[in-house]
Amino acid sequence: MPPLPAVTTSVLARIRERGAIRVGYMADSLPYAFLNEQGALVGLDVEMAHQLARDSGVALELVPVDRAALATGLSSSTCDLVMSGAALTADRAMHVLHSASYLDETMAFMVLDRDRAAFSRWDDVRARTTLRVGVPDVPYYVAKVRAELPSATLVSFASLDDIFKPRTPPLDATVVTAERGSAYTLLHPEYSVVVPQPRPHKVPLAYLIADHDEPLATVVNAWIDLKRKDGTIDELFAHWVLGRQASIRQRRWSLLDALLSWRESAPRVHSSDR
């Protein structure tokens, strides 16, 4: 879809004028936005986008966007907002207007299943004499992991898919969020996700607002509060992240359906205290 021409009215006003909201997504954002086996775009935030359009009384246009928008800012010539499991960080907030957080993830390690006990506590991880850890290529998370593991060798990656490629020397662990990593353990069952104890670190997710448009941000923030309080976000989290077939109003593609043609198992998250 070609970019829209630059205009001077607010993003929110343009949504009302055209009768449609343009929502950006990154198709590798499992379980928030991804292509299922039939090639359809599905996921927690895809459903949230449909819900936002319905609640706003406008049509929905889904637009693929590049991850560079997370760091450089979002132009309304591309879309009105991005709903794709984007983590909220201080460095990103310097360039992009975010909505309020709608969901918290939990920082975790993805490790080979045989190693999960060795990564269940921060003290045990710090005690390792040699350690190579994959870290998302985001300055905030690199600094966070460096503070926790000052002697570790950190290897940055742009996409979670990269960590499953052969490496020499191999990684001992990869920093992910439990929610996102658990989806990948369905595709790679030789891996487990471990939340190290104590003090689990939370990672807030938010939506990116184009052109720093405060009127649109105000509307989206109010809508997020409504979706928290009416149970929509909890329901979608249970379905797309936990793999539960909860009481849902219409048949949805679940994460398990989409990845494995449905199998009776939930994502595996290991922790000594959970």
Secondary structure by P-SEA (a helix, b strand, c coil): ccccccccccaaaaaaaacbbbbbbcccccccbbbccccccccaaaaaaaaaaaaacbbbbbbbbccccccccccccccccccccccccaaaaaccccccccbbbbbbbbcccccccccccaaaaaaccbbbbbbcccaaaaaaaaaacccbbbbbbccccccccccccccccccccaaaaaaaaaacccbbbbbcccbbbbbbbbbbbccccaaaaaaaaaaaaaaaaaaaaaaaaaacccccccccccccccccccccccccccbbbbbccc
